[in-house]
Amino acid sequence: MKLSCSPSYNKLKSYLLAGKLLHFITLIEICISISVIYILPIAEEGSTLPMVLLRLYIVCFVCSLPVLSQLDARSRYQNYKQIKDQIYIYGFSTKIVKPTIKSRCQRDAAILAAKELGYGKQCRQFFRLNGYRWYHIFPDFLFHRPDFLLSRYFWTSTFFTPTYIQRVDYSAVKISH
């Protein structure tokens, strides 16, 4: 007997799997944030204003990191939904997944979308043939153009990808693997 899951459970599962590395990073960042807040109290007796402001800045910076990770995870989920639709509609093609090749998080989203449609092996093989392995975590641009981190395109495409509305209702589709 096969148990069917609710559509909202499947969406949550896909969201968590599409950004699994980012969710793991978020948990680590939350632990670091808690540690920093505990170790570095904002105001202590005898603290000068510049010291209080420096501590406040450090705490705010560290506490913002999990938010950025989750914005990135949300964007990867949008990539996942779009790639899944494209693979379902047009069939697996390296042209569909090639734009995701330079980012581990985007590759994870593409692999999940392909896997759910029965093309996981082909997708992983494409990335492998292009030299990418599981341990290639950092995006390629960090090594070639680190100044890209400061560009508007990076911030909008990484943290503020527009919401993608899926064209296919996968709860009504039977996918054979």
Secondary structure, DSSP 8 states (H G I E B T S, - for coil): ------HHHHHHHHHHHHTHHHHHHHHHHHHHHHHHHHHS-S--TT--HHHHHHHHHHHHHHHHHHHHHHHHHHHHHHHHHHHHHHHHHH---HHHHGGGTT-HHHHHHHHHHHHHTT-HHHHHHHHHHTT--TT--S-THHHH-GGGGGSHHHHHHHH-------SS-TTS-----
